[in-house]
Amino acid sequence: MATSAWPSRRKSATKPTAVLRPSIGPCTSERFPCLTPRRIAEHAELFLLLKHPDRPVASATARSTFLVVRSTRPEDHPNKIERTLHVGSSVAATRLMPSEQLAGHERRSRVRVIDALVGGKDNYVEDRKAADKIAQVLPGGFEGAKRLFTEDFWFRVRVCRMLISRAEVSHFVLLGVDQCETSAAPLHKLILRDAPDAVVVYVEPELDIATHALEFDTRTNERGPVVRVIHDDIYDPALLTRLFESSSVPLDASEPVALLHCATLPFLPSDSDTTPAEVTAGQIDTLPDGSFVAASHLCIPDGAADHAAAVRAADALEESFGTRLCRPEAEIATFFGGLPLVVPSPLTTAPALVPCSKWYPPGPILEHVAVDDYNVGAVAHKGKPWPYC
């Protein structure tokens, strides 16, 4: 297990090496009524600046928006550059309406595809095409997809609340920035409501999504910043090793960590050198004892009414989209590295994969919704036996 570079009881946060203050003020509806051609150009310059920090740019606004870009241990990881982004201006605004003229619109994005599925507006043409094909696999089409990914979000909320209240976990690594449209606050804010001293680390593989990430809380505790967003590969088995070694990531390798791999593994490219089970196995090996790993994945239940048609649609989707969206439940069970699963409900004593909507539901389940069976999840525990496993 990697040794943490972050002291367990640090009295003051490490100050950024360079902080450039935004010159155009906070993002408000009055200051940011619409995207203008000038604003689009500033966006494009910002993306180029994040990829090439030394590049001279014509726009002072784009340069001022580039608040913190820090390279971590480049001598050890020349191809893994960590970028800590604090979004603070209207150029790098939260949930900004995208323009087809911006960088990245020609490729599909995990976050934007999910946004299209739940009826959001932060997506491009290619994302909507992929969403159309995914909706064909699920009962109820787009309405079913919206329910599925909304329930996935609440599954994560219930997982975090349970681990805070019953396991006293205070370190959370959330793989993939979430943009699912819900009536709730972002996940890290819900975590901080229940555990104000918690440390939350988002890891997002797509640079433009990380740039438009949540408007992060800048409060600090004795370990350092409460919330960080890291640009890195969430499908790399060695990811957590880099996080623990980084002096700018407030994770303590001696304390339990909750690792959430939800709505991410279905988007692992089919031509990847690693399988989902290998990805999670490598990351689980790095977790300290007492840690938890939560994962969810789309599946096609054996008892589905249109099982054969759904399988054909999933196969066609893999050919065009390049990811295996749905997998058998038996394969999904291997993503937990053989760790004991947490009992999914107080009404049962049998640990198992269950539909995300049925994992410690907030109340009695009054009716069965067919699409719920298409997204299953579980939580596993590493280390000494835990009463809820």
N, C-alpha and C positions, 0 to 999 in steps of 0.2 A: 504493500500500500504506500502511496506517495506521502511524503512529509509535507505538511502545510508550511508555506512561506509566510502565512499570516498569523501573528501572535494571537493567542487565545484571549488575552485581556489587554488589548491595545487601548491606551487612554486617548489618543488623538488620531484622527483620520489622516492618511497620507495625502498630502496636497498634490493636485495635478501639476505636472511639469509645465503645462502651458494652458492658459485659459484666456480665450478671446471673447469678450462680452458681445452679445448681439446688439446691433445698432438700430434695429427697427422695432424694438419693443415687443411686448407679449402678443400672443395670437388671440385676438378677440374677433367677434363677428363684425364689430365696427371697423377694425383695422384691416380685416381680411375678407371683404365681401365676395371676391371672385378671383379666379386665376387670370392674370393678364399675360400677354406674350412676354413681358419683361420678367414676371414671376416664373414662368415656365423656363426661361433661359437661366434664371438663378438656380432653379432646381437642377437643371442639367449640369451646371458648373459645380454645384455642391456634390453631386454624385462623382464627377471626375476628381474633385478635390479629395474626397474620401478614399478613392482608389489610388491617387497619386498626390500625396501630401505636399510634395515639393513643386507641384505644377503651378506656374504663375497664372492667375486668373484676372480677368478684366473687372469683375464685379466685386466691389468691397463688401457687399451684402453677403455673397456666398462665402467669402473668407471669414466674415464675422460670425456666420452661423456655425462654422466649423469649430466647435468649442473645445473638444478634447479628442485627440487621436494619439494613442500611445502604443508603441510596439513593445511586446513583452518577450524577453529572452530571445531575440532574433538569432543569436549565435547558436542556440539549441534547436530552434524551430524556424528556419528561414522561410518556410512556406506557410506558417501559421501566424499571422499578424493579428493580434488582439486589438480591437478598437472599442474604447469606452466612450459612449455617446451620451451626452446630456442635451436633450432637445430643448431649446429655449427661445426660438424665434418663429416667426410666421413662415419662414422659408422651409424649416424642418418642423412643420406643424403636425400635431397628432391627428390621425385619421383624415389627412388631406385628400380631397377629391383628385384622383389622378388625371393626367392628360395623356392622350395617345402620342403626344410629341415628346414625352419624357423618356429617359433611358429605362430599358427593361420591359417595355410594353410588348415586345415581340416574343417574349418567353412566358411560359406559365409559372405561376407562383403558388406554393402551398397555401399561404395566407389569403391571397386574393381569390383563389378558387373556392375556398371555404366561405369567404365573404360573398361571392356570387351565389353560392348555394343557399345562404341564409337570407338572401334578399338585400345585401348591402350594395353600396355604390362605389366602393373603392376597388375596382377591378377593371381589367382590360378585355379586349375582344377574345384573345386566346384563353384567358381565364374563363370567360363565359362559355366558350366552346367546350372546354373540359368539364365545366359544371353541368352542361346539358347531358353529356355522356354519363357522368356519374349519377345524375338524377334518374336515368333510365334503369339503373341497377336496383334502385330502392323503391319500395312500395310508397305510393303517394307522390312520387316525383319530387318536385322542389319543396312542397310542404313537408313531405317525409324527411327530406334532407335537412331542412331547417330545424325540425324537432330533434333529429339525431345529433346534430352538432351543438345545439343548445343544451341538450341533456348531457353531452360530453363535457361541456363547460361546468355544469352544476355537479357532475361527478368529481371533477377536480376540486371544486369548492368544498364538497363534503369530505373528500380525502384529506385536504389540508386542515380542515377544522377538527377532524378526528385525531390526526397526528399531533396537533397542537394541544388538544385537551387531554388525550389519553396517553400519549407517548412523550409529551413535552419537547417535541422537535422544534427547533428554531432556525434551521438552515434549510432553504428550499432552492432547488435547481430546477427551473422550468424550461424545458427544451421547446423552443419555438415560441415566438411572440404570438399572442392570441388576438385576433380581431373579430371574434364572433359577436354578432349583434345580440346583446342581452340587456335586460333592464337593470342589471347589477353594475357595480363598479368593476374596474379591472381586477384581475385575480390578486395581484400583489397588494392592492389596497384592502381587499377583504382579509388577506393574511395579516396585514399590519393592524387591522382593527382588533383581531383576536390575540395577536402577539406583537405588541409595539416594538419589542427589541429583536424581532426576527430579521434574518438576512435573506434577501431574495435575489437570485441571480437568474436573469433571462439569458438564454443562448439562442441566437438566431443566425442561421446560415446564409440568409440572403441580405446583402448589404443595403439595398434600397429599403427593405422592410425594417431592418434595424434602424435606419435613418429616420423612418416615420414611426418609430416605436412609441410606446406610451409616454405621457408626460411624467417623467419619473420624479418620485419624491426624493428630495435632497437632504432629508434629515439624516443624522448620524447617531450611532450608538457607540459604545465603548470599543467595538471592533472596527468601526469605520462606516462607510456608506451602507445604508439599509438596502438600497436597490441598485443593481447594476445591470446593464445590458451588454452582452459580449457578442461580437461577431465571430463565429467559429462554426465548425462542422459538427452538427448534432448527431451525425451518423458515424462518427469516428470512435472506435472502441477506446482510444486513448484520450478522449476529450477531458474526462475528469482529472486525469493525471496533470494535464496542463493547467486546469483551473486551480487545483490544490497547490501547484508550484508557483503560480502567479502571485506576486506581491500586491497586485492591485485588485485582486478578487477576495472579498472578505469571507472566505470559507475556512473553517477550522477542521483539519483532518482528524482531530481527536473527538469530535462531536458528531452525533448522528445527523444524517442528511436525508431529506426527502427528495427523490429524483422522480420527476413526472415526465413520462414519454407518451403523452396523450395526443391523438390525432396527428401524429408525425410519421410513424412507421409505415402507414399505407402509402406514403409519398416517397419512400426510399426508392431510388431508380433501380429498375430491374437489372441493368447492366453493372450495378455496383459490385465491387470486389468482395463485399461482405454481405451476409444475410442479416435479417433483423435479429435473429437469435445471437449471432456473433457480435452484433453491435451492442446489444444489451448485456451480453455476458462480459465483454471487456469493461463496460462501464460499471457493472455490478461488482466486479473484482476489485475495483478501486475504492468502492464505498467503505467507510469505516463500519465496524460492527455496531449494531443497533439502528442501522439505516433502513429506509424503506424505498421501494421502487413501485411506482404506479404506472400502468400502461393501459391503453385502450386501442382497439383496432376494429376496423370494419370486417364483417364476415357475412357469409350467406348461410343461414341456419339450415340444417338438413330437412327440417319439416316445413320449409317455406312453400307456399302455394305454387309459386312460379319458379321453383328452384332451378330447373334446367334453363329457363330463359334468362334468369339472373346470372347464372354461370357463363352463358354465352356472351352476355353483355359485359361482364367483368373481363372475359378473355379479349374481347374486342377493344375494351378500354386500355388494357395493358399494351396491346399492339400500337395503339395511337398515342397514348399518354406516356408510356414507358415506365409505369409503376404498377405493382400488384396491389390494387386497391383492397380487394377482399381475400382473406385467407381462411382456411378451416380452423375451427376452434382448437383442435388438437395441436396445430402448428402455433397458434397464438399462445397456448399454454407454455410452450418452450421458451418464450421471451423472458421468463422470470428466473432463468438459470437454476431451476430446481429448488428455489427457495420456498419455504412454506407460505401459503397464501393466507391473508386475513379473512376471517369469516365475513361474508358480504352482508349479513343482516342479523339483528338480534333474535330473529325468529328461527334461525337455523344454526347448526353446529358443524356444518359441512363446508369447508373452504372450497371455493370453485370460481371459475369465470362466470359472470352473470351479465345481463344487459346493464349498461351504465345507469339507466334510469332506476334499476332495482338494487343498486349498491347503497345500502343504508338510506332508503328513500326518506324524504322529509315527512311523509305521512302514509296512511294506508293507500295501497294501489287499488283503485276502484274499478279500473277497466284495463284490459290488455290491449296495447297498441302494437300492431304487427311490426312496424318499422323499428321499434325498440330492440328487437332481437337481432338487428343487423349491426349493432355496435356493442361489443362486449369489453369488459374491463375487469381489472383485479388489482390488488395491492399485495406485495410480498414483503417479508421481513427478513433481514440478514442479521445473524448473530444468535444470541441465546434465545430460548423459547419465550414467546410473548403470549400473554393470556388470551389475546383475541385471535390467535392463529389456530 
